[in-house]
Amino acid sequence: MKRCGACGAMFYCSEQCQKADWRNVHKLECEHLKTLTAREDSFLTNCCLSGTGLLALRFCLKAHLDSKFKESKWSLHNGGERTIDDLMHHVDEMVKCECSLKIYQPLIRDIMSLGIPGLTQDTVLVRISQVFINSFIIEYDRRWIPNRVHGLKLLGHGLYVKQSVFDHSCVPNTHCSFIGPVQTIRATCEIDTDKEQVLISYLVGESLCSERNTLLRKKYYFECSCRLCTVPEAQREFMRLMDLSRTVATSTPCVRRTVSRELYEKFKLVFGEHNEDSTVFLFAMMVDQVTVLLRGHKTPSALQDYRSLTEHVAILWGLDHPNYTALLAIFAHVFN
């Protein structure tokens, strides 16, 4: 990694990346970051703020010092437009929350101490809130990086003006993924945009309804009212697992296999190993495994998974069931 020799706070993967960032924003912030890195009590030393806090500082400076950026308009999927001033913020709720103020106070203090002409504390509060409300955690799939093992790795935090228009649901109809800093949002089902919203999940991982809403209130200042959070508790686990299973098909092969195994184990715990509901998902897993095998990834792991899943269907549906015979035919086609 290449490090900025002036401020020492920014790192780059290449000289080209460093030059591009200088033109984009770093020329506005380098001197200020140099001042902050010299302080032992700077927010940059705070593990709770170092990632998103640096993004908030960059966004605050660029929005204040770059008039072209402030006036820029991003075209949305529905034909509308969005500027940075349209980004949601909850400053009123934030200033009332002692916990939030305690976290953000070092960042607010450091930005105001820079003495930037015309930059008020009210503006700083709005920009910080916009970043913490609208930013995404960027994870990349290491299968795209040469000589790296498969799996997801945290790359950083990013603010995507266009994508920030999407609302939250615990059962979203899209799946978000990254290749480097490039974000892709794929539909996991057919969406009638004239009647339906495009929904994403603001949360990483799964948890109980009460735990999800605690996290949403703490960071985003709202409670979820999606269909998963408004149905009786007994139905929530079934709906959550069924909707999560739709994300499998939109992921990369290595992620699909990992998620498939995890979800299938949860299905078995909820519905029983030979329950019809778990086998509906099981059949979808098999189709995914066949897709992987047909692409030439005939690994021992894939072969073992496929055989165990085929045996499961044979136990549940019987050897004469059309689904079982169809799977055997596909299996023979792939390995012969």
Phi and psi restraints in degrees (value plus and minus 20) as a CYANA .aco file:
   2 LYS   PHI    -113.2   -73.2
   2 LYS   PSI     114.1   154.1
   3 ARG   PHI    -128.7   -88.7
   3 ARG   PSI     121.1   161.1
   4 CYS   PHI     -83.8   -43.8
   4 CYS   PSI     101.8   141.8
   5 GLY   PHI     -93.1   -53.1
   5 GLY   PSI     -36.5     3.5
   6 ALA   PHI    -106.7   -66.7
   6 ALA   PSI     -75.1   -35.1
   7 CYS   PHI    -115.5   -75.5
   7 CYS   PSI     -48.6    -8.6
   8 GLY   PHI      53.2    93.2
   8 GLY   PSI     -12.8    27.2
   9 ALA   PHI    -120.7   -80.7
   9 ALA   PSI     -42.8    -2.8
  10 MET   PHI    -128.5   -88.5
  10 MET   PSI     120.6   160.6
  11 PHE   PHI    -142.7  -102.7
  11 PHE   PSI     127.1   167.1
  12 TYR   PHI    -155.4  -115.4
  12 TYR   PSI     130.5   170.5
  13 CYS   PHI    -100.0   -60.0
  13 CYS   PSI     -40.5    -0.5
  14 SER   PHI    -178.8  -138.8
  14 SER   PSI     146.5   186.5
  15 GLU   PHI     -85.9   -45.9
  15 GLU   PSI     -56.2   -16.2
  16 GLN   PHI     -83.3   -43.3
  16 GLN   PSI     -61.8   -21.8
  17 CYS   PHI     -84.3   -44.3
  17 CYS   PSI     -59.9   -19.9
  18 GLN   PHI     -84.4   -44.4
  18 GLN   PSI     -63.3   -23.3
  19 LYS   PHI     -85.1   -45.1
  19 LYS   PSI     -60.6   -20.6
  20 ALA   PHI     -84.8   -44.8
  20 ALA   PSI     -60.3   -20.3
  21 ASP   PHI     -89.1   -49.1
  21 ASP   PSI     -53.0   -13.0
  22 TRP   PHI     -81.9   -41.9
  22 TRP   PSI     -64.7   -24.7
  23 ARG   PHI     -87.2   -47.2
  23 ARG   PSI     -55.1   -15.1
  24 ASN   PHI     -97.4   -57.4
  24 ASN   PSI     -69.4   -29.4
  25 VAL   PHI    -170.5  -130.5
  25 VAL   PSI     -49.2    -9.2
  26 HIS   PHI     -86.2   -46.2
  26 HIS   PSI     -48.1    -8.1
  27 LYS   PHI     -83.8   -43.8
  27 LYS   PSI     -42.7    -2.7
  28 LEU   PHI    -103.6   -63.6
  28 LEU   PSI     -44.2    -4.2
  29 GLU   PHI    -133.7   -93.7
  29 GLU   PSI     -36.2     3.8
  30 CYS   PHI     -75.2   -35.2
  30 CYS   PSI     -69.2   -29.2
  31 GLU   PHI     -81.9   -41.9
  31 GLU   PSI     -60.1   -20.1
  32 HIS   PHI     -89.6   -49.6
  32 HIS   PSI     -58.7   -18.7
  33 LEU   PHI     -85.8   -45.8
  33 LEU   PSI     -54.7   -14.7
  34 LYS   PHI     -81.4   -41.4
  34 LYS   PSI     -59.9   -19.9
  35 THR   PHI     -83.9   -43.9
  35 THR   PSI     -62.6   -22.6
  36 LEU   PHI     -92.4   -52.4
  36 LEU   PSI     -57.8   -17.8
  37 THR   PHI     -86.5   -46.5
  37 THR   PSI     -38.7     1.3
  38 ALA   PHI    -100.0   -60.0
  38 ALA   PSI     -31.2     8.8
  39 ARG   PHI    -115.3   -75.3
  39 ARG   PSI     114.6   154.6
  40 GLU   PHI     -93.2   -53.2
  40 GLU   PSI     -44.5    -4.5
  41 ASP   PHI    -121.6   -81.6
  41 ASP   PSI      -2.7    37.3
  42 SER   PHI     -84.5   -44.5
  42 SER   PSI     133.1   173.1
  43 PHE   PHI     -81.7   -41.7
  43 PHE   PSI     -40.7    -0.7
  44 LEU   PHI     -84.6   -44.6
  44 LEU   PSI     -39.7     0.3
  45 THR   PHI    -111.5   -71.5
  45 THR   PSI     -22.4    17.6
  46 ASN   PHI    -111.9   -71.9
  46 ASN   PSI      94.9   134.9
  47 CYS   PHI     -82.8   -42.8
  47 CYS   PSI     -44.4    -4.4
  48 CYS   PHI     -97.1   -57.1
  48 CYS   PSI     -37.1     2.9
  49 LEU   PHI    -140.5  -100.5
  49 LEU   PSI     -36.0     4.0
  50 SER   PHI     -78.3   -38.3
  50 SER   PSI     -56.8   -16.8
  51 GLY   PHI    -101.6   -61.6
  51 GLY   PSI     -87.5   -47.5
  52 THR   PHI     -87.5   -47.5
  52 THR   PSI     -51.8   -11.8
  53 GLY   PHI     -83.6   -43.6
  53 GLY   PSI     -60.9   -20.9
  54 LEU   PHI     -85.2   -45.2
  54 LEU   PSI     -59.3   -19.3
  55 LEU   PHI     -82.2   -42.2
  55 LEU   PSI     -61.2   -21.2
  56 ALA   PHI     -84.2   -44.2
  56 ALA   PSI     -60.4   -20.4
  57 LEU   PHI     -82.8   -42.8
  57 LEU   PSI     -65.8   -25.8
  58 ARG   PHI     -82.9   -42.9
  58 ARG   PSI     -63.3   -23.3
  59 PHE   PHI     -85.4   -45.4
  59 PHE   PSI     -61.8   -21.8
  60 CYS   PHI     -82.1   -42.1
  60 CYS   PSI     -66.2   -26.2
  61 LEU   PHI     -87.9   -47.9
  61 LEU   PSI     -64.1   -24.1
  62 LYS   PHI     -86.7   -46.7
  62 LYS   PSI     -60.2   -20.2
  63 ALA   PHI     -85.2   -45.2
  63 ALA   PSI     -51.6   -11.6
  64 HIS   PHI    -106.1   -66.1
  64 HIS   PSI     -56.2   -16.2
  65 LEU   PHI    -119.6   -79.6
  65 LEU   PSI     -36.6     3.4
  66 ASP   PHI    -133.0   -93.0
  66 ASP   PSI      76.8   116.8
  67 SER   PHI     -85.1   -45.1
  67 SER   PSI     -52.5   -12.5
  68 LYS   PHI     -84.7   -44.7
  68 LYS   PSI     -61.7   -21.7
  69 PHE   PHI     -84.9   -44.9
  69 PHE   PSI     -63.1   -23.1
  70 LYS   PHI     -82.0   -42.0
  70 LYS   PSI     -52.4   -12.4
  71 GLU   PHI    -113.6   -73.6
  71 GLU   PSI     -23.0    17.0
  72 SER   PHI     -83.3   -43.3
  72 SER   PSI     128.0   168.0
  73 LYS   PHI    -142.9  -102.9
  73 LYS   PSI     114.3   154.3
  74 TRP   PHI    -127.1   -87.1
  74 TRP   PSI     111.2   151.2
  75 SER   PHI     -97.8   -57.8
  75 SER   PSI     114.8   154.8
  76 LEU   PHI    -119.9   -79.9
  76 LEU   PSI     146.6   186.6
  77 HIS   PHI     -84.5   -44.5
  77 HIS   PSI     -44.3    -4.3
  78 ASN   PHI    -116.4   -76.4
  78 ASN   PSI     -10.0    30.0
  79 GLY   PHI      73.9   113.9
  79 GLY   PSI     -28.9    11.1
  80 GLY   PHI    -104.3   -64.3
  80 GLY   PSI    -195.5  -155.5
  81 GLU   PHI    -149.8  -109.8
  81 GLU   PSI     138.2   178.2
  82 ARG   PHI    -165.4  -125.4
  82 ARG   PSI     116.1   156.1
  83 THR   PHI    -134.2   -94.2
  83 THR   PSI     153.0   193.0
  84 ILE   PHI     -86.6   -46.6
  84 ILE   PSI     -44.9    -4.9
  85 ASP   PHI     -92.8   -52.8
  85 ASP   PSI     -34.4     5.6
  86 ASP   PHI    -104.7   -64.7
  86 ASP   PSI     -29.8    10.2
  87 LEU   PHI     -82.9   -42.9
  87 LEU   PSI     114.5   154.5
  88 MET   PHI     -83.5   -43.5
  88 MET   PSI     121.2   161.2
  89 HIS   PHI    -162.5  -122.5
  89 HIS   PSI     139.5   179.5
  90 HIS   PHI    -151.4  -111.4
  90 HIS   PSI      35.6    75.6
  91 VAL   PHI     -80.8   -40.8
  91 VAL   PSI     -62.3   -22.3
  92 ASP   PHI     -79.1   -39.1
  92 ASP   PSI     -63.8   -23.8
  93 GLU   PHI     -90.7   -50.7
  93 GLU   PSI     -56.3   -16.3
  94 MET   PHI     -83.8   -43.8
  94 MET   PSI     -63.3   -23.3
  95 VAL   PHI     -91.9   -51.9
  95 VAL   PSI     -39.2     0.8
  96 LYS   PHI    -105.0   -65.0
  96 LYS   PSI     -34.5     5.5
  97 CYS   PHI    -117.3   -77.3
  97 CYS   PSI      91.9   131.9
  98 GLU   PHI     -81.8   -41.8
  98 GLU   PSI     -56.0   -16.0
  99 CYS   PHI     -84.9   -44.9
  99 CYS   PSI     -65.2   -25.2
 100 SER   PHI     -84.1   -44.1
 100 SER   PSI     -65.4   -25.4
 101 LEU   PHI     -82.6   -42.6
 101 LEU   PSI     -56.8   -16.8
 102 LYS   PHI     -83.6   -43.6
 102 LYS   PSI     -57.7   -17.7
 103 ILE   PHI     -92.1   -52.1
 103 ILE   PSI     -65.0   -25.0
 104 TYR   PHI    -104.1   -64.1
 104 TYR   PSI     -35.6     4.4
 105 GLN   PHI     -77.4   -37.4
 105 GLN   PSI     -63.8   -23.8
 106 PRO   PHI     -79.8   -39.8
 106 PRO   PSI     -57.1   -17.1
 107 LEU   PHI     -88.3   -48.3
 107 LEU   PSI     -65.4   -25.4
 108 ILE   PHI     -80.4   -40.4
 108 ILE   PSI     -65.1   -25.1
 109 ARG   PHI     -79.4   -39.4
 109 ARG   PSI     -66.1   -26.1
 110 ASP   PHI     -87.7   -47.7
 110 ASP   PSI     -59.4   -19.4
 111 ILE   PHI     -86.4   -46.4
 111 ILE   PSI     -63.4   -23.4
 112 MET   PHI     -87.8   -47.8
 112 MET   PSI     -50.4   -10.4
 113 SER   PHI     -89.5   -49.5
 113 SER   PSI     -35.1     4.9
 114 LEU   PHI     -91.0   -51.0
 114 LEU   PSI     -38.1     1.9
 115 GLY   PHI      44.1    84.1
 115 GLY   PSI      20.6    60.6
 116 ILE   PHI     -95.8   -55.8
 116 ILE   PSI     102.9   142.9
 117 PRO   PHI     -76.6   -36.6
 117 PRO   PSI     111.0   151.0
 118 GLY   PHI      63.7   103.7
 118 GLY   PSI     -27.7    12.3
 119 LEU   PHI    -110.0   -70.0
 119 LEU   PSI      89.8   129.8
 120 THR   PHI    -114.1   -74.1
 120 THR   PSI     142.0   182.0
 121 GLN   PHI     -85.8   -45.8
 121 GLN   PSI     -54.9   -14.9
 122 ASP   PHI     -80.8   -40.8
 122 ASP   PSI     -62.5   -22.5
 123 THR   PHI     -85.5   -45.5
 123 THR   PSI     -61.9   -21.9
 124 VAL   PHI     -80.5   -40.5
 124 VAL   PSI     -62.8   -22.8
 125 LEU   PHI     -80.6   -40.6
 125 LEU   PSI     -63.4   -23.4
 126 VAL   PHI     -83.2   -43.2
 126 VAL   PSI     -67.5   -27.5
 127 ARG   PHI     -84.7   -44.7
 127 ARG   PSI     -60.9   -20.9
 128 ILE   PHI     -83.2   -43.2
 128 ILE   PSI     -64.9   -24.9
 129 SER   PHI     -82.5   -42.5
 129 SER   PSI     -60.3   -20.3
 130 GLN   PHI     -80.1   -40.1
 130 GLN   PSI     -61.6   -21.6
 131 VAL   PHI     -88.5   -48.5
 131 VAL   PSI     -66.4   -26.4
 132 PHE   PHI     -89.5   -49.5
 132 PHE   PSI     -46.0    -6.0
 133 ILE   PHI    -102.7   -62.7
 133 ILE   PSI     -56.9   -16.9
 134 ASN   PHI    -127.6   -87.6
 134 ASN   PSI     -28.5    11.5
 135 SER   PHI     -95.2   -55.2
 135 SER   PSI     137.1   177.1
 136 PHE   PHI    -133.4   -93.4
 136 PHE   PSI     126.3   166.3
 137 ILE   PHI    -101.2   -61.2
 137 ILE   PSI     104.5   144.5
 138 ILE   PHI    -117.4   -77.4
 138 ILE   PSI      98.6   138.6
 139 GLU   PHI    -140.6  -100.6
 139 GLU   PSI     116.7   156.7
 140 TYR   PHI    -131.7   -91.7
 140 TYR   PSI     131.9   171.9
 141 ASP   PHI    -107.2   -67.2
 141 ASP   PSI      97.2   137.2
 142 ARG   PHI     -90.0   -50.0
 142 ARG   PSI     -23.4    16.6
 143 ARG   PHI     -86.9   -46.9
 143 ARG   PSI     -38.8     1.2
 144 TRP   PHI    -106.7   -66.7
 144 TRP   PSI     -27.0    13.0
 145 ILE   PHI    -123.6   -83.6
 145 ILE   PSI     102.9   142.9
 146 PRO   PHI     -78.7   -38.7
 146 PRO   PSI     122.8   162.8
 147 ASN   PHI      41.9    81.9
 147 ASN   PSI       8.3    48.3
 148 ARG   PHI    -139.1   -99.1
 148 ARG   PSI     128.3   168.3
 149 VAL   PHI     -92.8   -52.8
 149 VAL   PSI     136.6   176.6
 150 HIS   PHI     -89.5   -49.5
 150 HIS   PSI     138.0   178.0
 151 GLY   PHI     113.1   153.1
 151 GLY   PSI     151.7   191.7
 152 LEU   PHI    -116.7   -76.7
 152 LEU   PSI     122.7   162.7
 153 LYS   PHI    -156.1  -116.1
 153 LYS   PSI     117.7   157.7
 154 LEU   PHI     -87.4   -47.4
 154 LEU   PSI     106.5   146.5
 155 LEU   PHI    -121.2   -81.2
 155 LEU   PSI     -55.0   -15.0
 156 GLY   PHI     138.3   178.3
 156 GLY   PSI    -173.4  -133.4
 157 HIS   PHI    -146.8  -106.8
 157 HIS   PSI     125.0   165.0
 158 GLY   PHI    -161.2  -121.2
 158 GLY   PSI     132.9   172.9
 159 LEU   PHI    -132.3   -92.3
 159 LEU   PSI      97.7   137.7
 160 TYR   PHI    -137.3   -97.3
 160 TYR   PSI      86.1   126.1
 161 VAL   PHI     -82.9   -42.9
 161 VAL   PSI     -63.7   -23.7
 162 LYS   PHI     -85.8   -45.8
 162 LYS   PSI     -65.9   -25.9
 163 GLN   PHI     -92.5   -52.5
 163 GLN   PSI     -39.7     0.3
 164 SER   PHI     -89.4   -49.4
 164 SER   PSI     -28.0    12.0
 165 VAL   PHI     -94.1   -54.1
 165 VAL   PSI     -38.5     1.5
 166 PHE   PHI     -98.2   -58.2
 166 PHE   PSI     117.6   157.6
 167 ASP   PHI    -106.4   -66.4
 167 ASP   PSI     147.9   187.9
 168 HIS   PHI    -109.9   -69.9
 168 HIS   PSI     128.2   168.2
 169 SER   PHI    -169.2  -129.2
 169 SER   PSI     122.9   162.9
 170 CYS   PHI     -93.2   -53.2
 170 CYS   PSI     -34.3     5.7
 171 VAL   PHI    -145.8  -105.8
 171 VAL   PSI      51.5    91.5
 172 PRO   PHI     -87.3   -47.3
 172 PRO   PSI     140.4   180.4
 173 ASN   PHI    -122.9   -82.9
 173 ASN   PSI      -4.4    35.6
 174 THR   PHI    -158.3  -118.3
 174 THR   PSI     147.1   187.1
 175 HIS   PHI    -153.0  -113.0
 175 HIS   PSI     110.5   150.5
 176 CYS   PHI    -121.2   -81.2
 176 CYS   PSI     114.8   154.8
 177 SER   PHI    -164.9  -124.9
 177 SER   PSI     145.0   185.0
 178 PHE   PHI    -152.3  -112.3
 178 PHE   PSI     124.5   164.5
 179 ILE   PHI    -142.2  -102.2
 179 ILE   PSI      84.1   124.1
 180 GLY   PHI      44.0    84.0
 180 GLY   PSI    -156.9  -116.9
 181 PRO   PHI    -107.5   -67.5
 181 PRO   PSI     -19.5    20.5
 182 VAL   PHI    -102.6   -62.6
 182 VAL   PSI      99.6   139.6
 183 GLN   PHI    -117.6   -77.6
 183 GLN   PSI     115.9   155.9
 184 THR   PHI    -145.4  -105.4
 184 THR   PSI     110.8   150.8
 185 ILE   PHI    -135.7   -95.7
 185 ILE   PSI      95.2   135.2
 186 ARG   PHI    -128.8   -88.8
 186 ARG   PSI     120.2   160.2
 187 ALA   PHI     -91.1   -51.1
 187 ALA   PSI     117.9   157.9
 188 THR   PHI    -119.7   -79.7
 188 THR   PSI     -20.0    20.0
 189 CYS   PHI    -179.9  -139.9
 189 CYS   PSI     151.3   191.3
 190 GLU   PHI     -90.8   -50.8
 190 GLU   PSI     110.8   150.8
 191 ILE   PHI    -140.3  -100.3
 191 ILE   PSI     100.9   140.9
 192 ASP   PHI    -107.3   -67.3
 192 ASP   PSI      76.6   116.6
 193 THR   PHI     -87.7   -47.7
 193 THR   PSI     -33.0     7.0
 194 ASP   PHI     -96.2   -56.2
 194 ASP   PSI     -43.6    -3.6
 195 LYS   PHI    -140.6  -100.6
 195 LYS   PSI     -42.2    -2.2
 196 GLU   PHI    -138.7   -98.7
 196 GLU   PSI     133.0   173.0
 197 GLN   PHI    -105.8   -65.8
 197 GLN   PSI     128.4   168.4
 198 VAL   PHI    -103.6   -63.6
 198 VAL   PSI     100.9   140.9
 199 LEU   PHI    -139.7   -99.7
 199 LEU   PSI     121.7   161.7
 200 ILE   PHI    -143.9  -103.9
 200 ILE   PSI     150.9   190.9
 201 SER   PHI    -125.0   -85.0
 201 SER   PSI     109.6   149.6
 202 TYR   PHI    -102.4   -62.4
 202 TYR   PSI     -29.4    10.6
 203 LEU   PHI    -127.4   -87.4
 203 LEU   PSI     130.6   170.6
 204 VAL   PHI    -125.9   -85.9
 204 VAL   PSI     104.1   144.1
 205 GLY   PHI      68.3   108.3
 205 GLY   PSI     157.8   197.8
 206 GLU   PHI    -134.4   -94.4
 206 GLU   PSI     134.7   174.7
 207 SER   PHI    -180.6  -140.6
 207 SER   PSI     156.6   196.6
 208 LEU   PHI     -86.7   -46.7
 208 LEU   PSI     138.0   178.0
 209 CYS   PHI     -76.3   -36.3
 209 CYS   PSI     -64.7   -24.7
 210 SER   PHI     -83.6   -43.6
 210 SER   PSI     -57.9   -17.9
 211 GLU   PHI     -89.8   -49.8
 211 GLU   PSI     -59.3   -19.3
 212 ARG   PHI     -82.4   -42.4
 212 ARG   PSI     -65.2   -25.2
 213 ASN   PHI     -90.1   -50.1
 213 ASN   PSI     -48.9    -8.9
 214 THR   PHI     -83.2   -43.2
 214 THR   PSI     -64.2   -24.2
 215 LEU   PHI     -85.3   -45.3
 215 LEU   PSI     -60.7   -20.7
 216 LEU   PHI     -86.2   -46.2
 216 LEU   PSI     -60.5   -20.5
 217 ARG   PHI     -85.8   -45.8
 217 ARG   PSI     -58.9   -18.9
 218 LYS   PHI     -89.4   -49.4
 218 LYS   PSI     -61.3   -21.3
 219 LYS   PHI    -120.2   -80.2
 219 LYS   PSI     -56.9   -16.9
 220 TYR   PHI    -132.3   -92.3
 220 TYR   PSI     -25.9    14.1
 221 TYR   PHI      43.6    83.6
 221 TYR   PSI      18.5    58.5
 222 PHE   PHI    -172.6  -132.6
 222 PHE   PSI     142.6   182.6
 223 GLU   PHI    -127.4   -87.4
 223 GLU   PSI     120.8   160.8
 224 CYS   PHI     -97.2   -57.2
 224 CYS   PSI     119.5   159.5
 225 SER   PHI    -145.0  -105.0
 225 SER   PSI       9.6    49.6
 226 CYS   PHI     -89.1   -49.1
 226 CYS   PSI     153.8   193.8
 227 ARG   PHI     -85.5   -45.5
 227 ARG   PSI     -45.5    -5.5
 228 LEU   PHI     -92.5   -52.5
 228 LEU   PSI     -55.8   -15.8
 229 CYS   PHI    -104.1   -64.1
 229 CYS   PSI     -28.6    11.4
 230 THR   PHI    -132.0   -92.0
 230 THR   PSI     -18.8    21.2
 231 VAL   PHI    -114.9   -74.9
 231 VAL   PSI     143.0   183.0
 232 PRO   PHI     -77.5   -37.5
 232 PRO   PSI     129.2   169.2
 233 GLU   PHI     -75.1   -35.1
 233 GLU   PSI     -55.8   -15.8
 234 ALA   PHI     -84.0   -44.0
 234 ALA   PSI     -46.7    -6.7
 235 GLN   PHI    -112.6   -72.6
 235 GLN   PSI     -33.1     6.9
 236 ARG   PHI     -85.6   -45.6
 236 ARG   PSI     -62.5   -22.5
 237 GLU   PHI     -83.3   -43.3
 237 GLU   PSI     -61.4   -21.4
 238 PHE   PHI     -82.2   -42.2
 238 PHE   PSI     -68.4   -28.4
 239 MET   PHI     -83.8   -43.8
 239 MET   PSI     -59.9   -19.9
 240 ARG   PHI     -84.5   -44.5
 240 ARG   PSI     -65.0   -25.0
 241 LEU   PHI     -87.1   -47.1
 241 LEU   PSI     -59.9   -19.9
 242 MET   PHI     -84.4   -44.4
 242 MET   PSI     -60.5   -20.5
 243 ASP   PHI     -93.9   -53.9
 243 ASP   PSI     -55.4   -15.4
 244 LEU   PHI     -84.1   -44.1
 244 LEU   PSI     -53.7   -13.7
 245 SER   PHI     -83.6   -43.6
 245 SER   PSI     -44.1    -4.1
 246 ARG   PHI     -89.3   -49.3
 246 ARG   PSI     -42.6    -2.6
 247 THR   PHI     -94.6   -54.6
 247 THR   PSI     -37.2     2.8
 248 VAL   PHI     -79.9   -39.9
 248 VAL   PSI     -64.5   -24.5
 249 ALA   PHI     -88.5   -48.5
 249 ALA   PSI     -38.2     1.8
 250 THR   PHI    -117.8   -77.8
 250 THR   PSI     -17.4    22.6
 251 SER   PHI    -117.5   -77.5
 251 SER   PSI     151.9   191.9
 252 THR   PHI     -91.8   -51.8
 252 THR   PSI     139.5   179.5
 253 PRO   PHI     -74.1   -34.1
 253 PRO   PSI     -65.5   -25.5
 254 CYS   PHI     -87.9   -47.9
 254 CYS   PSI     -54.7   -14.7
 255 VAL   PHI     -90.4   -50.4
 255 VAL   PSI     -59.2   -19.2
 256 ARG   PHI     -78.3   -38.3
 256 ARG   PSI     -65.4   -25.4
 257 ARG   PHI     -84.6   -44.6
 257 ARG   PSI     -62.1   -22.1
 258 THR   PHI     -84.7   -44.7
 258 THR   PSI     -69.5   -29.5
 259 VAL   PHI     -85.1   -45.1
 259 VAL   PSI     -59.2   -19.2
 260 SER   PHI     -78.3   -38.3
 260 SER   PSI     -67.5   -27.5
 261 ARG   PHI     -81.5   -41.5
 261 ARG   PSI     -65.7   -25.7
 262 GLU   PHI     -82.6   -42.6
 262 GLU   PSI     -65.4   -25.4
 263 LEU   PHI     -87.3   -47.3
 263 LEU   PSI     -59.2   -19.2
 264 TYR   PHI     -83.2   -43.2
 264 TYR   PSI     -60.5   -20.5
 265 GLU   PHI     -81.7   -41.7
 265 GLU   PSI     -57.6   -17.6
 266 LYS   PHI     -88.5   -48.5
 266 LYS   PSI     -57.7   -17.7
 267 PHE   PHI     -81.3   -41.3
 267 PHE   PSI     -63.0   -23.0
 268 LYS   PHI     -84.3   -44.3
 268 LYS   PSI     -58.4   -18.4
 269 LEU   PHI     -85.9   -45.9
 269 LEU   PSI     -58.2   -18.2
 270 VAL   PHI     -99.7   -59.7
 270 VAL   PSI     -64.5   -24.5
 271 PHE   PHI    -127.6   -87.6
 271 PHE   PSI     -29.8    10.2
 272 GLY   PHI      75.5   115.5
 272 GLY   PSI     131.7   171.7
 273 GLU   PHI     -84.6   -44.6
 273 GLU   PSI     -52.9   -12.9
 274 HIS   PHI    -136.7   -96.7
 274 HIS   PSI      11.4    51.4
 275 ASN   PHI    -103.0   -63.0
 275 ASN   PSI     126.1   166.1
 276 GLU   PHI     -81.3   -41.3
 276 GLU   PSI     -57.8   -17.8
 277 ASP   PHI     -83.4   -43.4
 277 ASP   PSI     -61.2   -21.2
 278 SER   PHI     -88.2   -48.2
 278 SER   PSI     -49.1    -9.1
 279 THR   PHI     -96.6   -56.6
 279 THR   PSI     -46.0    -6.0
 280 VAL   PHI     -78.9   -38.9
 280 VAL   PSI     -66.1   -26.1
 281 PHE   PHI     -89.5   -49.5
 281 PHE   PSI     -56.9   -16.9
 282 LEU   PHI     -78.0   -38.0
 282 LEU   PSI     -63.1   -23.1
 283 PHE   PHI     -83.2   -43.2
 283 PHE   PSI     -59.3   -19.3
 284 ALA   PHI     -82.7   -42.7
 284 ALA   PSI     -57.8   -17.8
 285 MET   PHI     -81.6   -41.6
 285 MET   PSI     -60.1   -20.1
 286 MET   PHI     -84.1   -44.1
 286 MET   PSI     -62.1   -22.1
 287 VAL   PHI     -78.9   -38.9
 287 VAL   PSI     -60.9   -20.9
 288 ASP   PHI     -85.1   -45.1
 288 ASP   PSI     -62.1   -22.1
 289 GLN   PHI     -83.3   -43.3
 289 GLN   PSI     -59.8   -19.8
 290 VAL   PHI     -81.8   -41.8
 290 VAL   PSI     -61.4   -21.4
 291 THR   PHI     -79.4   -39.4
 291 THR   PSI     -64.1   -24.1
 292 VAL   PHI     -82.7   -42.7
 292 VAL   PSI     -64.2   -24.2
 293 LEU   PHI     -85.6   -45.6
 293 LEU   PSI     -60.4   -20.4
 294 LEU   PHI     -85.7   -45.7
 294 LEU   PSI     -44.0    -4.0
 295 ARG   PHI    -101.8   -61.8
 295 ARG   PSI     -17.8    22.2
 296 GLY   PHI      79.1   119.1
 296 GLY   PSI     -16.5    23.5
 297 HIS   PHI    -110.7   -70.7
 297 HIS   PSI      45.6    85.6
 298 LYS   PHI    -107.0   -67.0
 298 LYS   PSI      44.5    84.5
 299 THR   PHI    -101.6   -61.6
 299 THR   PSI     136.0   176.0
 300 PRO   PHI     -77.1   -37.1
 300 PRO   PSI     -56.6   -16.6
 301 SER   PHI     -83.9   -43.9
 301 SER   PSI     -64.9   -24.9
 302 ALA   PHI     -83.9   -43.9
 302 ALA   PSI     -60.7   -20.7
 303 LEU   PHI     -83.7   -43.7
 303 LEU   PSI     -63.6   -23.6
 304 GLN   PHI     -84.8   -44.8
 304 GLN   PSI     -63.1   -23.1
 305 ASP   PHI     -79.6   -39.6
 305 ASP   PSI     -64.8   -24.8
 306 TYR   PHI     -84.2   -44.2
 306 TYR   PSI     -62.4   -22.4
 307 ARG   PHI     -85.4   -45.4
 307 ARG   PSI     -62.5   -22.5
 308 SER   PHI     -86.2   -46.2
 308 SER   PSI     -56.5   -16.5
 309 LEU   PHI     -90.1   -50.1
 309 LEU   PSI     -58.9   -18.9
 310 THR   PHI     -82.5   -42.5
 310 THR   PSI     -61.4   -21.4
 311 GLU   PHI     -82.9   -42.9
 311 GLU   PSI     -56.7   -16.7
 312 HIS   PHI     -82.9   -42.9
 312 HIS   PSI     -64.9   -24.9
 313 VAL   PHI     -84.0   -44.0
 313 VAL   PSI     -58.3   -18.3
 314 ALA   PHI     -81.1   -41.1
 314 ALA   PSI     -60.6   -20.6
 315 ILE   PHI     -85.7   -45.7
 315 ILE   PSI     -62.8   -22.8
 316 LEU   PHI     -98.6   -58.6
 316 LEU   PSI     -68.4   -28.4
 317 TRP   PHI    -114.0   -74.0
 317 TRP   PSI     -43.2    -3.2
 318 GLY   PHI      77.3   117.3
 318 GLY   PSI     135.1   175.1
 319 LEU   PHI     -87.7   -47.7
 319 LEU   PSI     -40.6    -0.6
 320 ASP   PHI    -113.4   -73.4
 320 ASP   PSI     -21.0    19.0
 321 HIS   PHI     -90.5   -50.5
 321 HIS   PSI     117.2   157.2
 322 PRO   PHI     -74.8   -34.8
 322 PRO   PSI     -56.5   -16.5
 323 ASN   PHI     -84.7   -44.7
 323 ASN   PSI     -58.4   -18.4
 324 TYR   PHI     -87.4   -47.4
 324 TYR   PSI     -66.7   -26.7
 325 THR   PHI     -85.2   -45.2
 325 THR   PSI     -53.7   -13.7
 326 ALA   PHI     -85.7   -45.7
 326 ALA   PSI     -59.9   -19.9
 327 LEU   PHI     -86.1   -46.1
 327 LEU   PSI     -58.7   -18.7
 328 LEU   PHI     -83.5   -43.5
 328 LEU   PSI     -58.2   -18.2
 329 ALA   PHI     -84.9   -44.9
 329 ALA   PSI     -62.0   -22.0
 330 ILE   PHI     -84.8   -44.8
 330 ILE   PSI     -63.0   -23.0
 331 PHE   PHI     -78.8   -38.8
 331 PHE   PSI     -64.5   -24.5
 332 ALA   PHI     -84.3   -44.3
 332 ALA   PSI     -59.1   -19.1
 333 HIS   PHI     -84.5   -44.5
 333 HIS   PSI     -60.0   -20.0
 334 VAL   PHI     -90.5   -50.5
 334 VAL   PSI     -61.6   -21.6
 335 PHE   PHI    -121.9   -81.9
 335 PHE   PSI     -19.4    20.6
